[in-house]
């Protein structure tokens, strides 16, 4: 899965992780819940499309991010 510098495919890929790798979810960007911000294993923040993530909490309970 590609993790990007921002919440769209227009942003460069920062990291590629494998299936079953674990990341911390920190928030999302829009009412459609398309992009979720995560903390990568190295501590950097990145973005991934939510359809590729298995989440431990409902996305609508996460923080809305404006960046």
N, C-alpha and C positions, 0 to 999 in steps of 0.2 A: 504494500500500500504506500502510495506517495504522500508524504507530509510536506506541506507547502508553506512558504513565507507569509501568505495571506489567504483569505477565504474565497479563492476561485482558482480555476485551472490556469489563469493568466499569470499567476505568481510562480516563481521558480521552485523546484523541488529542493527541500532541505535535507530530507532523509527518506530512505525507503526501509520499511520494516516488514517483517514476515507475518504470516497468519499466526495467531495466538500470542504475538508479542503484546505486552501490556503497557499502556500509557495512562497517565492521569488526565481526566477530562476537566476543563476549567470553565467552559461556557460556550455559547453559540452566538451567531450573528444576526439572524433574521427570523421573522415569524414562521417561515417555511422550514426552519431547522436544518437547512442544507449543509452548513459548514460548522464544524465543532473545533474549538481550540483545545489543544492538548499540551502536556509537558512531556517532551521526549525523554528517553532514558538518560541523556547527557544534560538535562535541565533546561534545554532551549524550548521556547514555545513555538508551536507550529499549528497548522490547520489541516483537517482531513474532512472529506465528504462523509456525512453520517451514515450513508447507506452501506458503508463498508465496516462500520464499527458495531460491536456488541457492547451495549452500555449497561452498567450496573444500576443506574437510576434513570427514571423517565427524563427525557431531554427537556421537557417543559418545566422541570424543577431546577434546571441549571441556570446560571447567571447569563443575562443578555449582555453581550459585549458590543461596544460602539466602535471599536477600532477595526 
